[in-house]
Each structure stands twice: as structure tokens, then as C-alpha cells.
């Protein structure tokens, strides 16, 4: 009987330790990524654009963060 109590106590202590340490670990996993800058932009959708080898040199550049409407793409809502 004492072994069952010992196992139960160890399990409860383990779960309590995990419950209090997981939020601290999660904070370390958070990352902020600044997406500001020049982005290539083209109106429409095409599966070929997902290819990392796709040549987007002829696409327009827009500044992010900023609405594309204010950069010459009036009336386009994605």
C-alpha cells in the first residue's frame, strides 16, 4: 500500500512541477518576426508562384506595412 501512495505522490509532484514550468518554457518559444520592408506583389493567384524557383523579378515591389491600395493597386481586395 505504501508503494501505491509513493507512486501517487510522485505523480502528483511531477504534474505540479510540469504545470508550473510549462508557461515559462512557452515564453522562451515565442518569437517576434518583423515583416516590414519591400515585398514582391502581383495581382491574382497562380500555383506556380509557390515554387521557390519562380522568377518574380518582373513583379512590383510594395512597402509593408502599408495598404497596397495606397501603392497603386486601387480596387484590389485580394
KEBA-761964 format. One record per residue (C-alpha): y, x negated, z negated. Coordinates in steps of 0.05 Angstrom, whole numbers, plus 5000, padded with zeros to 4 digits. Each point is the difference from the previous one (the first is absolute). Example, Ala and Ser with C-alpha at 12.3 -4.5 7.8 and 13.67 -1.06 7.14 Angstrom:
# residues 2
491047544844/506949735013/
This chain:
# residues 78
500050005000/504949444984/498949715070/502150665031/506350014957/501549285018/499150145075/504450614995/505449624962/499949445050/500550505057/505950354968/503549344987/498949785072/502750655027/506149964955/501449285022/499450205073/504450614991/505649584970/499449415047/499450365067/507450215003/502149284989/495449765055/502550545048/507249764991/497849325025/497150315063/506550355020/503949665055/506650155032/500649865074/506949995032/499550305070/507349895017/501749655064/499150065075/494250445023/497450115070/500850735021/497750445057/500050755008/493150325008/492949834980/494749605034/493349744972/501149335035/506049874954/495249904942/497049395033/502549374966/500349675069/504550555028/506349715032/506150354970/505349525026/503250555041/500850474942/506750144967/501549704932/502850434944/502349804931/496250274941/501950354955/504350425046/498750645038/498049865072/504650575022/505949574979/497349445044/499850365066/493950444994/503650674992/495850634995/493449644989/496550224936/493449635005/
